[in-house]
Amino acid sequence: MKVTKNPSKKRDIEKNYPRPDFIAKLRRLADALEAGEPFTIAVAGERLRIPADAHFNIEHERASGLEELEFQLKWRPRGRTARES
């Protein structure tokens, strides 16, 4: 897996996973959150490190006969300020 070299480059990826892989990722995330530790995950070839102090929210959308639920984690890459984002 490659490490992010340009965290300021825009990216919007949706990656589908088989149910067992998705469950395993959720379980690893829950374990990291519970332990207060950072979480590392690779998505579409890019390795991401989510710090333990990331912000969390749950988003629900309804449109065109579809429902969507997103568990979101938001953080600033290390070394970046609000003005650089």
N, C-alpha and C positions, 0 to 999 in steps of 0.2 A: 504494500500500500504506500502511496506517496503522501508525504506530509504537506500541508497547505503552505505554499510559498508566497502567495499573494492574498492575504485575508481581506483586502479591500475590494477585490474583484467580485462583482455581483454574481450570485448563484441562486437558483431556485430549482431544486431537484425534488422529485417525488420518486421514491424507490419502493417497489413492491417486493415483499418477502414471503416465502412460504410460512404458513402458520407456525410450525415448530421454531423456525429461525426468529420470527417476530417475538414469540413468547420468550425465547432465550435472551433476546436483547432487552426486553422489558424487565426481565428478572435481574439481569446484570445492572440495569439502571436503578431499579428499586434497591438492590443491595448497596450500591454506591451511595445513593441518597441517604439511606438509613444509617450508613457508617460515617456520613459527612465527608466522603472522599470524592475526588474528581472522577469523571466518567470518560472513557475513551471509546470512540466508535468510528468505524469506517463506513462512509456512505458514498456509494458510486465512485469508489477509487480514491476518496479523500479522507484522511484520518483527522478526526476532530477530537479536541480535548475540552470537555465541558467542566469548568471549575466547580468546586463544591458550593460556592456562593452564587451560582447562577440563579436567575429569577424564573419562576415556573408559573404557567397559567394553562387553563383549559379553554379551548375555543370550540363553539358549536356553530355550524352553518347549515342553513336549509335553503335550497334553491333548485328550481327545475325538477322537483320530485325526488331530489337526493338529499340525504343527511350526511354531514361530515363532522367528525369529532377529532380535534387535534390536541395532543398534549405537547405544549411548547416549552422549550428551555431557551432562555435568552441570556447572553453574556457578551462582554467586550473582550476581544482578543487581548492577550497580555501586551502591555506596552503601548496601548492605544488609548487616546482620550476621547471624550464625547465630541470634541470639535473635529476629530479626524474621521469619525464614523459617517 
